[in-house]
Amino acid sequence: MNEEIRVIISGGGTGGHIFPAISIANAIKAKCPEAKILFVGALGRMEMQRVPAAGYEIKGLPICGFDRKNLLKNFSVLLKIWKSQRMAKQIIKDFRPMAAVGVGGYASGPTLNKAASMGIPCLIQEQNSYAGVTNKLLAKKAQKICVAYDGMERFFPAEKIIMTGNPVRQSLLETTVTREEAIKSFGLDPQKKTILLVGGSLGARTINESVLQHLDLVKQSGVQFIWQTGKYYHAAIVEQLKGQELPMLKVLDFISDMGAAYKAADLVISRAGASSISEFCLIGKPVILVPSPNVAEDHQTKNAMALVNKDAALYVKDADAPSQLLPLAVKTVQDAASLDSLSKNILKLALPNSADIIADEVFKMIRK
């Protein structure tokens, strides 16, 4: 392509939306280094920091979600939506994109809505097995809908759907450290089985409680743990653990090198966000999923069951986790046959090169 390529990518709110968005941008740049890419996010949300850190410009809209508990508060939300639509229109006029990509999250609604009404071809990327509200509304106006799960015809027109999988953080796939080096980098023993506990980018109260209620099991198990608590919970947990001899428990508020953390782990305990699941599939990592109950349409449980039904992951209900999660994890990590079976089955579900496939679809839309 000789002409200058300009693409808007919109959405965010959580790492599950932001990491795929950045991966798509990187794939577009790899194929066309001169391409201009502008992100549009929601003010005050995680993307306003993460996107510039990845080297891309971002504009923020004052948009937020509806308050379902207090309907009177929604007047201000409607005002923010109206203002965001106007701002999105101006951003599009100034930037003159040739295509718009929506990854879900508040900002993608007004941005892709305006882009479509201004005749700009739109692609949406749905990470979950149960489509989000924003993407369901945008589906009518989108040319292409990229998905990661079978059966998405329930939500979207079948002729627009392309099975691409979810783009993941490239750093996870490119890490060159060995398991031994990775475990030593966390100050742990390479001879011992290691369980990694992650609760998403913000932490997970239930997963944290599951550890705190089984500290005796942690001490006696002969297993070691890398525990990402989330920044919100970290100080209180460190205070609670004071005075306890727990050399086998590495407690961190945030893990910046997830490639090393995954490499160190024989078993992972995680929420069932779509991006995390895609990562586990690509690296073939045995996992126990604890779906968050605090998400729209309980979509994390649906994500988890798509794996569980193929014997590719284990599952513990959020309400049962404090009593059941740690005993199951310790039992599983010491069962070599079980770990091997989970690893082989989850690898079969991997969809590699997702970001490249989506970038190619963006270029096809522009050529048309």
Secondary structure by P-SEA (a helix, b strand, c coil): cccbbbbbbbbbccaaaaaaaaaaaaaaaaacccbbbbbbbbccccccccccccbbbbbbbccccccccccccaaaaaaaaaaaaaaaaaaaaaacccbbbbcccaaaaaaaaaaaaabbbbbbbbccccccaaaaaacccccbbbbcccccccccccccccccccccccccccccccaaaaaaaacccccbbbbbbbccccccaaaaaaaaacaaaaaaccbbbbccccccccaaaaaaacccccccbbbbcccccaaaaaaaccbbbbcccaaaaaaaaaabbbbbbbcccccccaaaaaaaaaaaaacccccccccccccccaaaaaaaaacaaaaaaaaaaaaaacccaaaaaaaaaaaaaaac
